[in-house]
Structure formats: C-alpha cells, structure tokens
Amino acid sequence: MCRSIKTLRPPVLPGEATEDDIRAAALQYVRKVSGFRAPAAHNREAFDRAVDAVTQATAELLGSLEVRGSRSGAPGG
C-alpha cells in the first residue's frame, strides 16, 4: 500500500474530498504502480492518461459510496 495515499471518504476526511485531493491520490497510485515518479517524455502520455482514468474512477467511487451514520454525500447516507 502506498503510504502517501490517504482515505478520502468521511468520516476519515472531514468534509468531502476535493478534485485536488482525488487527483493527488490518483497521481500517487500511478507513480507507485508504474515505478516512475516522473515518466520520461516517451511515457508521459500513457502516464497522464492513467492518472486521468484513476482520478475519474476514484471520483465515481466516492460519489457512489454510502457511509453509514453520515449525513453528507449521497441520499440515504
């Protein structure tokens, strides 16, 4: 597990995760999986696409979660 990635859902994170929080977590994940802190120019496009895809998937996940006992977020939460 990448220690730099923080839990982004309440109640661990007070309030909702921002777009910057989600993108930072996605970047850390892609860095960990790829083994590159900063990819070479010939890998930059693939790296950036991966960060975008993980950012989108993370935002969708957080938007879909129902956290019991929490009034913030999705209806019914």
C-alpha positions in Angstrom: 0.0 0.0 0.0 1.2 3.4 -0.9 1.6 5.3 2.4 1.1 8.7 0.6 -2.5 7.9 -0.4 -5.0 9.0 2.2 -8.5 7.8 2.8 -10.8 10.3 1.0 -14.2 9.4 2.5 -15.9 10.8 5.5 -15.6 10.4 8.4 -11.8 9.9 7.9 -11.6 13.0 5.8 -13.6 15.8 7.3 -16.0 17.0 4.6 -15.9 15.8 1.0 -12.7 15.2 -1.0 -11.8 18.0 -3.4 -10.9 17.4 -7.0 -7.3 18.2 -6.0 -7.4 15.6 -3.2 -8.7 13.0 -5.7 -6.1 13.8 -8.4 -3.2 13.8 -5.9 -4.3 10.3 -4.7 -4.5 9.1 -8.3 -1.1 10.5 -9.1 0.4 8.7 -6.1 -1.2 5.5 -7.2 0.1 5.7 -10.8 3.6 6.6 -9.5 3.6 3.5 -7.3 2.2 1.1 -9.9 4.5 2.4 -12.7 7.6 2.8 -10.6 8.1 6.3 -12.0 8.0 9.5 -10.0 8.1 11.5 -13.3 8.0 9.5 -16.5 10.3 10.0 -19.5 8.9 12.0 -22.4 8.0 8.9 -24.3 5.9 7.6 -21.4 4.3 10.9 -20.4 1.1 10.5 -22.5 0.4 7.0 -21.1 1.2 8.2 -17.6 -1.1 11.2 -17.8 -4.0 9.0 -19.3 -3.6 6.6 -16.4 -3.8 9.5 -13.8 -6.9 10.8 -15.6 -8.6 7.4 -15.6 -7.8 6.7 -11.9 -9.0 10.2 -11.0 -12.3 9.6 -12.8 -12.7 6.1 -11.3 -12.0 7.5 -7.8 -14.4 10.3 -8.1 -17.1 7.9 -9.3 -16.4 5.6 -6.4 -16.5 8.3 -3.8 -19.7 9.7 -5.3 -21.4 6.3 -5.1 -20.4 5.2 -1.6 -23.0 5.4 1.2 -21.3 5.9 4.5 -23.5 4.8 7.4 -24.1 7.4 10.0 -23.1 10.2 7.7 -25.5 12.9 6.5 -23.1 14.3 3.9 -22.9 12.7 0.4 -25.4 10.5 -1.4 -29.1 10.4 -0.5 -29.8 7.9 2.2 -26.4 8.4 3.8 
